[in-house]
Amino acid sequence: MSAALDQPAAVRLSLADALRSARETRALLVGPGVLGETGRLFREQFPGRRAVVVADPETRTVAADAVAAALAAAGIGTEPMYLFPGAGLYAEFGYVTRLEASLCRHDAIPVAVGSGTINDLAKLAAHRTGREGYLCVATAASMDGYTAFGASITHEGAKQTFNCPAPRAVVADLDVIRRAPDWLTAAGYADLSAKLTAGADWILADALGAEPIEPRAWAIVQGGLRAALADPAGARAGRIEAIGPLVEGLMLGGFAMQWTKSSRPASGAEHQFSHLWDMEHHVHGGEAPSHGFKVGVATLAVTRFYEAVLACDFERLDVAAAVAAWPAPETEEAAVRRMFAGTDFIATAVTETRAKHPAPAELSAQLERLRRDWPALRRRLQAQLLPAAEIERRLALAGAPTAPEAIGIPPARLRSAFRRAYHIRRRFTVLDLAVRTGQLERLLDAAFGAAPASTAP
Ligand SMILES: [Zn+2]
């Protein structure tokens, strides 16, 4: 399988082919002016049903009134529009409960008009009230969650992913999306950039026997990725030729996740940083930074880290020494409990770490494989990644932050996140390669300079 993937970007699936792989989403309309087709699409997907448009005051102005008009023009009965409050709305469970209470009074199908927050709130509320689906009208190219299953919602103070299906149909009118606030497009560009490092992590996991690449999901996400990331300045300026491929790239990520029933195709170590900061309840200037901004900063950091990895001579790795230094599971667990003392996710860190902790013989076999295959693996990784300087340049052109301080993460905290992110997910990434070879601190020194005394191992 791996040999065929030496040129990871060679296979490109059309949007229609990719859509056929989506298990829950059956229709996607992307293009300028497609808002007016929402009524026709709704009728095809939910024949005979009434609709309820779900929006907030801002998305009402930019799209929801037009959506309601399109539904009416198609002869679809509608409930009065459900409006979330404008200022201060975020993906918090209380808002799901309130929408649910309203949905319980009728059986209309929700048509969520907005970006990540409104979509996630409606996705979960539609599921919890037993609706057979809902329709999403995307108003910004801000993240890849539109077409993903699951909703990321804060419940009892902690961000959690709730299991619920992806939307039945998605409308992405580029005339609306291109006029969205700059920072939303920047966040979406950053989230799409993450597919470079996520792909590199999957290549590593595939080559080292941790998790094989699923070729269809790979083609869906990686096939057109370089092209979709080609024009960050154009995306920022709202040019259709740049926004269109960006929106499609984000939607494709969700389809690949539906196909594999896993976030692996679209999420690697860089997403673990974002999850970690969510679990740590990180806020900057009183607010949680956007998903895309966290992921973008992490994508750049992980790309720098990869450059240090690619400079390694793993073909000369001292496997016996690495295996001898490998901690026993109980030693590791004690270290994890110390590392996460005072947090509310020690149990997650312990469980995830234990789930992936290899026995010495297994570790030895894997590291021997790394030693043997490293020259070819290094070439595959090099072909997958862009240089860190290029990622930094493009994120800046898109208007996304590149320095961790810009999202309230000091350099020492970014550095410690490499170790902490390793422990919160069992998914095999470049962090696992670094930890298993015993090279984590050395690689961090190479990528970011020697650690200050307080963060030295
Ligand atoms: Zn993401």
Boltz pocket constraint, residues with backbone or C-beta under 6 A from the ligand:
constraints:
  - pocket:
      binder: B
      contacts: [[A, 143], [A, 144], [A, 191], [A, 194], [A, 266], [A, 271], [A, 291], [A, 295]]
      max_distance: 6.0
